[in-house]
């Protein structure tokens, strides 16, 4: 059980580092998390809601 937790924590740390601290050359030397945010801002249409 302890080994599984250690592996899980190591994978979470790697994922955080990969997405939030490492610049990616294939996407313009920006963070992948930043690229994802920019993508959704550019492709998501604003939702129109009814108001009373």
N, CA, C and O atoms as a GROMACS GRO file, in nm:
protein
  208
    1UNK      N    1   0.083  -0.120   0.000
    1UNK     CA    2   0.000   0.000   0.000
    1UNK      C    3   0.087   0.126   0.000
    1UNK      O    4   0.057   0.222  -0.070
    2UNK      N    5   0.194   0.125   0.077
    2UNK     CA    6   0.282   0.241   0.085
    2UNK      C    7   0.350   0.268  -0.049
    2UNK      O    8   0.368   0.384  -0.088
    3UNK      N    9   0.387   0.162  -0.121
    3UNK     CA   10   0.451   0.178  -0.251
    3UNK      C   11   0.353   0.240  -0.350
    3UNK      O   12   0.391   0.328  -0.428
    4UNK      N   13   0.228   0.197  -0.348
    4UNK     CA   14   0.127   0.252  -0.439
    4UNK      C   15   0.107   0.401  -0.413
    4UNK      O   16   0.094   0.479  -0.507
    5UNK      N   17   0.104   0.441  -0.288
    5UNK     CA   18   0.088   0.582  -0.254
    5UNK      C   19   0.209   0.663  -0.300
    5UNK      O   20   0.194   0.774  -0.351
    6UNK      N   21   0.327   0.608  -0.283
    6UNK     CA   22   0.449   0.675  -0.328
    6UNK      C   23   0.448   0.695  -0.479
    6UNK      O   24   0.483   0.802  -0.528
    7UNK      N   25   0.407   0.592  -0.552
    7UNK     CA   26   0.400   0.601  -0.698
    7UNK      C   27   0.294   0.703  -0.739
    7UNK      O   28   0.317   0.782  -0.830
    8UNK      N   29   0.180   0.702  -0.673
    8UNK     CA   30   0.072   0.796  -0.705
    8UNK      C   31   0.118   0.941  -0.682
    8UNK      O   32   0.091   1.028  -0.765
    9UNK      N   33   0.185   0.966  -0.571
    9UNK     CA   34   0.234   1.101  -0.543
    9UNK      C   35   0.340   1.145  -0.643
    9UNK      O   36   0.342   1.260  -0.687
   10UNK      N   37   0.429   1.053  -0.679
   10UNK     CA   38   0.533   1.086  -0.777
   10UNK      C   39   0.471   1.119  -0.913
   10UNK      O   40   0.516   1.212  -0.980
   11UNK      N   41   0.369   1.044  -0.952
   11UNK     CA   42   0.301   1.071  -1.079
   11UNK      C   43   0.230   1.206  -1.076
   11UNK      O   44   0.232   1.279  -1.175
   12UNK      N   45   0.168   1.239  -0.965
   12UNK     CA   46   0.100   1.369  -0.951
   12UNK      C   47   0.200   1.484  -0.958
   12UNK      O   48   0.173   1.585  -1.022
   13UNK      N   49   0.314   1.468  -0.893
   13UNK     CA   50   0.418   1.572  -0.898
   13UNK      C   51   0.471   1.589  -1.039
   13UNK      O   52   0.493   1.702  -1.085
   14UNK      N   53   0.492   1.478  -1.110
   14UNK     CA   54   0.541   1.484  -1.247
   14UNK      C   55   0.439   1.555  -1.335
   14UNK      O   56   0.476   1.641  -1.415
   15UNK      N   57   0.311   1.520  -1.322
   15UNK     CA   58   0.206   1.583  -1.402
   15UNK      C   59   0.198   1.732  -1.377
   15UNK      O   60   0.181   1.810  -1.471
   16UNK      N   61   0.209   1.772  -1.252
   16UNK     CA   62   0.207   1.914  -1.219
   16UNK      C   63   0.326   1.985  -1.283
   16UNK      O   64   0.310   2.093  -1.341
   17UNK      N   65   0.442   1.926  -1.272
   17UNK     CA   66   0.562   1.986  -1.330
   17UNK      C   67   0.551   1.994  -1.481
   17UNK      O   68   0.586   2.096  -1.541
   18UNK      N   69   0.503   1.889  -1.543
   18UNK     CA   70   0.493   1.883  -1.689
   18UNK      C   71   0.395   1.988  -1.741
   18UNK      O   72   0.421   2.050  -1.845
   19UNK      N   73   0.285   2.008  -1.674
   19UNK     CA   74   0.180   2.098  -1.723
   19UNK      C   75   0.194   2.242  -1.676
   19UNK      O   76   0.145   2.333  -1.744
   20UNK      N   77   0.260   2.266  -1.563
   20UNK     CA   78   0.260   2.400  -1.504
   20UNK      C   79   0.398   2.463  -1.488
   20UNK      O   80   0.408   2.579  -1.447
   21UNK      N   81   0.505   2.390  -1.519
   21UNK     CA   82   0.638   2.446  -1.499
   21UNK      C   83   0.732   2.427  -1.618
   21UNK      O   84   0.838   2.488  -1.623
   22UNK      N   85   0.694   2.343  -1.714
   22UNK     CA   86   0.783   2.310  -1.826
   22UNK      C   87   0.733   2.378  -1.952
   22UNK      O   88   0.617   2.361  -1.991
   23UNK      N   89   0.819   2.455  -2.017
   23UNK     CA   90   0.784   2.518  -2.144
   23UNK      C   91   0.793   2.415  -2.256
   23UNK      O   92   0.886   2.335  -2.260
   24UNK      N   93   0.695   2.418  -2.345
   24UNK     CA   94   0.688   2.320  -2.453
   24UNK      C   95   0.720   2.387  -2.586
   24UNK      O   96   0.650   2.479  -2.628
   25UNK      N   97   0.825   2.341  -2.652
   25UNK     CA   98   0.869   2.400  -2.777
   25UNK      C   99   0.770   2.383  -2.891
   25UNK      O  100   0.759   2.471  -2.977
   26UNK      N  101   0.698   2.273  -2.894
   26UNK     CA  102   0.604   2.247  -3.004
   26UNK      C  103   0.483   2.340  -3.002
   26UNK      O  104   0.413   2.352  -3.102
   27UNK      N  105   0.457   2.404  -2.890
   27UNK     CA  106   0.340   2.492  -2.880
   27UNK      C  107   0.381   2.636  -2.849
   27UNK      O  108   0.308   2.710  -2.783
   28UNK      N  109   0.498   2.674  -2.897
   28UNK     CA  110   0.541   2.813  -2.885
   28UNK      C  111   0.613   2.848  -2.756
   28UNK      O  112   0.613   2.964  -2.714
   29UNK      N  113   0.675   2.749  -2.693
   29UNK     CA  114   0.751   2.771  -2.569
   29UNK      C  115   0.666   2.834  -2.459
   29UNK      O  116   0.707   2.929  -2.393
   30UNK      N  117   0.546   2.778  -2.441
   30UNK     CA  118   0.459   2.818  -2.330
   30UNK      C  119   0.423   2.694  -2.251
   30UNK      O  120   0.447   2.582  -2.295
   31UNK      N  121   0.364   2.714  -2.135
   31UNK     CA  122   0.320   2.603  -2.052
   31UNK      C  123   0.200   2.535  -2.116
   31UNK      O  124   0.118   2.602  -2.179
   32UNK      N  125   0.190   2.404  -2.102
   32UNK     CA  126   0.075   2.335  -2.162
   32UNK      C  127  -0.055   2.380  -2.096
   32UNK      O  128  -0.159   2.384  -2.164
   33UNK      N  129  -0.053   2.412  -1.968
   33UNK     CA  130  -0.173   2.462  -1.901
   33UNK      C  131  -0.215   2.596  -1.960
   33UNK      O  132  -0.334   2.623  -1.975
   34UNK      N  133  -0.118   2.681  -1.993
   34UNK     CA  134  -0.148   2.810  -2.055
   34UNK      C  135  -0.205   2.790  -2.195
   34UNK      O  136  -0.298   2.860  -2.236
   35UNK      N  137  -0.148   2.695  -2.269
   35UNK     CA  138  -0.197   2.665  -2.403
   35UNK      C  139  -0.343   2.619  -2.397
   35UNK      O  140  -0.425   2.661  -2.478
   36UNK      N  141  -0.374   2.534  -2.302
   36UNK     CA  142  -0.511   2.486  -2.287
   36UNK      C  143  -0.607   2.601  -2.255
   36UNK      O  144  -0.715   2.609  -2.313
   37UNK      N  145  -0.567   2.690  -2.165
   37UNK     CA  146  -0.650   2.806  -2.131
   37UNK      C  147  -0.674   2.892  -2.254
   37UNK      O  148  -0.786   2.934  -2.281
   38UNK      N  149  -0.568   2.920  -2.329
   38UNK     CA  150  -0.580   3.001  -2.450
   38UNK      C  151  -0.671   2.935  -2.553
   38UNK      O  152  -0.751   3.002  -2.619
   39UNK      N  153  -0.659   2.804  -2.567
   39UNK     CA  154  -0.742   2.730  -2.662
   39UNK      C  155  -0.890   2.746  -2.628
   39UNK      O  156  -0.970   2.778  -2.716
   40UNK      N  157  -0.926   2.723  -2.504
   40UNK     CA  158  -1.067   2.732  -2.466
   40UNK      C  159  -1.119   2.875  -2.473
   40UNK      O  160  -1.236   2.895  -2.506
   41UNK      N  161  -1.037   2.972  -2.444
   41UNK     CA  162  -1.080   3.112  -2.460
   41UNK      C  163  -1.110   3.144  -2.607
   41UNK      O  164  -1.204   3.217  -2.637
   42UNK      N  165  -1.031   3.088  -2.697
   42UNK     CA  166  -1.047   3.116  -2.839
   42UNK      C  167  -1.160   3.037  -2.904
   42UNK      O  168  -1.215   3.080  -3.005
   43UNK      N  169  -1.195   2.923  -2.847
   43UNK     CA  170  -1.292   2.835  -2.914
   43UNK      C  171  -1.427   2.825  -2.843
   43UNK      O  172  -1.522   2.772  -2.902
   44UNK      N  173  -1.437   2.872  -2.722
   44UNK     CA  174  -1.562   2.859  -2.648
   44UNK      C  175  -1.645   2.985  -2.666
   44UNK      O  176  -1.599   3.097  -2.645
   45UNK      N  177  -1.769   2.964  -2.706
   45UNK     CA  178  -1.860   3.077  -2.724
   45UNK      C  179  -1.919   3.114  -2.589
   45UNK      O  180  -1.948   3.026  -2.507
   46UNK      N  181  -1.938   3.242  -2.564
   46UNK     CA  182  -2.001   3.284  -2.437
   46UNK      C  183  -2.143   3.228  -2.427
   46UNK      O  184  -2.216   3.223  -2.525
   47UNK      N  185  -2.179   3.187  -2.309
   47UNK     CA  186  -2.314   3.137  -2.284
   47UNK      C  187  -2.407   3.253  -2.256
   47UNK      O  188  -2.375   3.341  -2.175
   48UNK      N  189  -2.520   3.254  -2.322
   48UNK     CA  190  -2.620   3.358  -2.299
   48UNK      C  191  -2.723   3.301  -2.201
   48UNK      O  192  -2.778   3.194  -2.224
   49UNK      N  193  -2.747   3.374  -2.094
   49UNK     CA  194  -2.843   3.328  -1.995
   49UNK      C  195  -2.958   3.427  -1.987
   49UNK      O  196  -2.941   3.547  -2.007
   50UNK      N  197  -3.074   3.374  -1.957
   50UNK     CA  198  -3.193   3.459  -1.942
   50UNK      C  199  -3.190   3.527  -1.807
   50UNK      O  200  -3.151   3.467  -1.706
   51UNK      N  201  -3.232   3.652  -1.804
   51UNK     CA  202  -3.242   3.724  -1.678
   51UNK      C  203  -3.384   3.775  -1.662
   51UNK      O  204  -3.453   3.801  -1.760
   52UNK      N  205  -3.425   3.788  -1.540
   52UNK     CA  206  -3.562   3.838  -1.512
   52UNK      C  207  -3.564   3.987  -1.503
   52UNK      O  208  -3.669   4.046  -1.480
   0.00000   0.00000   0.00000
